[in-house]
Amino acid sequence: MYAVIKSGGKQYRVQEGEVIRLEKLGAEVGETVEFDQVLAVKNESGLKVGNPFLAEVKVQGRVLAQDKAKKIIVFKYKAKKNYRKKQGHRQPYTSVRIEKIIV
């Protein structure tokens, strides 16, 4: 069984027991989060697709960590113009373990 959820403007295909990285959520480590924007669910009876969401389906997960991703370097320059700009960025994320898909 799997579900397609929407979180942070992105769509994720999730299964029970899976650990996923989402855009930063406002939840503490150890809290339970519930995703009610479920776009599709596939189980033994077949595939159900929402229009745009399935009202009766929810996905529950537990927050494992609030962290930052690996640093990326943003380097801008213009050739022969003595313009150089170096910036670093670490994107915050929330690590969530999917516990239940409630159909």
N, C-alpha and C positions, 0 to 999 in steps of 0.2 A: 504494500500500500504506500502511495506517495501523494503529496499535495503540492500545489504551486501557490505560494503566498506572495503578498506584496508588502514590502517594508522599506522605508527610506527611499521611495521612488524606484526601487528595483524589484525584480521578481526572482524568487528562489524556488527551486525544486527540492523538497525536503522529505525525509523518511524518519520514522521513529528511531531514536538512538543516534542519529546523526548530529555532528557538531558543525555549526555554520558560523561564519563571520558576517555580521550585519553592520550597517551604519550605526553609529552610536545611539543607544537607547537610554532613556532616563530612568534606569532601574539599577538597583544595587546588586552586588554579587550575591548569589543565593536566592534571589527573588524569582517568583514564577511570572512569566510574561505570557500573554494570550494574543494570538494573531487572529483577528476576525475578518481580515481582508483575504479570503481564500478564493483564488481564481478558478481552480480546478482540483478535483480529487479523483484518484484512480484506486478502486478496491476490487474485491472479488466480483461484484455485480457489474462492473464496467467503469467507464469514464464519465464523470459529471462535470460539465463546464458551466460556470456562472455567467450572468449577464448584468453587470460585470463581475459580481461576487456571489458566492453561495452563502445564503443567510444562515442555514442550519449547520454549517461546518465551521469548526474552530480548531486551531492548532495551539497546543500548550508547550512551553519550553522553559528551561531554567537557565538563568544567567550564570555563566562560568567565570567570565573575566571582563573587565573594562580595561582596554589596553590601547597602545598605539602601534601602528604597523611599522615596518622597516623604513628607514629614512630614504627619501629620494632626493636627488640633487637637481635643482632647476638652474640651468646655466644659460644665460642669454648673452650674446655678443654680436657686434657689428664689425665685419672685417674692415681693417684699415682705418677705423674711426676711434680707436682707443676707448671703446665702450664694452665693459664687462660687468655682469651682475650675477652673483652666485647666491642662491637661496636654497635652504633645505626645508623639507616638509615631512611631517609624520602624521598620517591620517588616523584619527581615533576610530576604534571599532568596538563592538560588543560581541563576545563569543557566547553562543547559545546552544545548549543541547536540546534537541527536540524530544519531548517525552511522550506526547499523545497527539493523535489526530482524531478528533471527536466528530463522528459523522452523524 
